Structure formats: C-alpha cells, structure tokens
Amino acid sequence: MLDLLYSKLSDIHFVTGLLMAIAAAATVWTIATPLLEPDTLSKRMKSVAVERERIRARERDRQKNNPGKGSLRTEPKEFMLNIVQSFSLSKWLGTEKAKEQLAMAGFRGQQAEIAFLFFRLVVPIAFLVLAIIYIFVILDLDYPVMTKVAGCITMAYLGIKAPEIYLKNVTTKRRKSLNRAFPDTLDLMLICVESGMSIEHAFRKVSGEIGVQSVPMAEELGLTTAELSYLPDRRIAYENLSARTGLESMRSIVTVLIQAERYGTPLGAALRVLSQESRDTRMTEAEKKAASLPPKLTVPMVLFFLPVLFIIIGTPAVIQIMSLTH
C-alpha cells in the first residue's frame, strides 16, 4: 500500500491530474455554494441582539462597581490560547493593521485574534514540513540542493501569506456586499429620519430591513445601535462604524452624523444630498464597467468566436470544392 502511494505521488502526471481534479472540484463547489447556502439572517441578527443585551448588562454592572462576570465574546480555544501565550505571538505576530483587517472581515473578539495568531504560526510550519517531505523524500528530484531549499522556502513564505490572503479575500467579499447595500441603506435611513425617528431607532429599523440584501450591513448597523446605547461619547460609535466597514461612503455619512450631533445641523437634508451622490456614483461606476466591456470582449471574440464563425462559413465551400475535385 505504501509502495503504491509512493509511486503515485512520485508520478508527475498523476500529481498534475490530481491537482486538476481538485481545481475542477473547487470550481464546481464555488459555483454551487451560493445556491446551497442557507439563510442565516435570523440567526446572525439574533446573535447581534444577544450581544447588545450583554453589552448593556456589562455596563450596568460596571456602574455598580461590579465588573461583569459574563464574557462578551466566545472564549478562545484553550490549546490555541496556550500556544499564543507561550510563544508571545501577540508581540511579534500581532499588529494593529491585522486587528483592523479582522474587524473589517467581520471577525470580532478575542477568539478571532487568537485564532489568527495561531494559524499565522502553524500554517508556515505545516507548509515547510510538507514541502520538505514532498521535495526531498517523495519526489527526490535530480536538482541541486539549493534549488530544493529555495522551493521549501517559497512554500514557507506562501504559508506566511496564506492567512493574510484569506483575510483579504473575506474582507473584499464583505466590502463588496456593504458597497452594494449602501445606497439602499442610506435611502431607508433618510426615510426613517424624516419620519421623526431618532438615529438609534433609525439604525435599528434599517438593520432589520436591509438584512435581506446584506447581512454584514445589518450586523454593522446593529452593533452601532448597541454602541450608541452604552458608549459615553456617541462620536466613538460612529467612528467605530467607519473603521469596521472601511468604506469611503460610510466615512461621509459618519462625518454628517458627527456634525449633526455636535452642531445640530439638519440631518435630513444632509442625508438627502449624500443619497443622491451615492446614486450618481453607483451609476457612474456602472457606466464605466459598460464602457470597458468592448476592449475586454475583443480577445475572447478573436480567440473563440471568429474561428468557429470561419469554420461554419468555410466548411460548406470546402466540401463542395472537394466533391468537385473527386
């Protein structure tokens, strides 16, 4: 059994076919996952509501000079926490930029930070060990030792970057969802404010309505509502919303909210202007994408469409000429 496995892993053609099969399966899984993904809106919104109640309970306990006994977040796993604390990973692997990226990706609390630091240490080691076993033992390629070492170092570097790449992909996907939902969120907030609602009630109402379109946007508005209810300075809650989303459009609305809070400027008129600018920006981006389609379609048409068209047009003529010559 081991000899068969060794022979298969040593065969370049088998490894190539295996990687192609994995790539094909990953493609099918990527296409099918959105179709099979369950609706977790109610569950996630319930967790936001529970977190809001925990925040309020903690603040009430703090006012009584009795620190809260319950944890706001889920506790990190014990073995991860032990490794992170033993090697002091938070000092030489944890950075403020990584914490900001975790917040933008939607990972909150100590558990997310501990897990990120743990995988940032483990994944490079795992990639390096697998590369050494595969290059030096299984394949045993007839290459110089320095070339093999360079391959192992490259795999270790990929292991270092793997958690960051994953975090960046999650952040990009989440930011895209927030961007798509922002114009509708702004319109709903404008309707709520002009109807006489307070900003907290408007955030709570919009978070319940916008969740059908964007769960991340609903979560962010729900968390902002919770922060507005207990933070001593409301400006901090608005700035936290801007930092968690990382959107330029969200920074604009946060600036408007802070100015309205500080100087008493009319919020409805400012939100109406921002809503119109958001719609105009969205239309401009759509026009830019439409204008960029012809150059992008030129190469696929030349490679795939024109040869097929020539074959369809020229095949009958070739058949007739061949029949006449025979």
Buried (B, 14 or more C-beta within 10 A) or exposed (E): EEEEEEEEBBEEEEBEEEEEEEEEEEEEEEEEEEEEEEEEBEEBBEEBBEBBEBBEBBBEBEEEEEEBEEEEEEEBEEEBBEBBEEBEBEEEBBEEEBBBBBBBBBBBBBBBBBBBBBBBBBBBEBBBBEBBEBBBEBBEBEEEEEEBBEBBEEBBEBBBBBBBEBBBEBBEEBBEBBBBBBBBBBBBBBBBBBEEBEBBBBBBBBBBBBBEBBBBBBBBBBBBBBBBBBBEEBEEBBBBBBBBBBBEBBBBBBBBBBEBBEEEEEBBEBBBEBBEBBEEBBEEEEEEEEEEEEEEEEEEEEEEEEEEEEEEEEEEEEEEEEEEEE
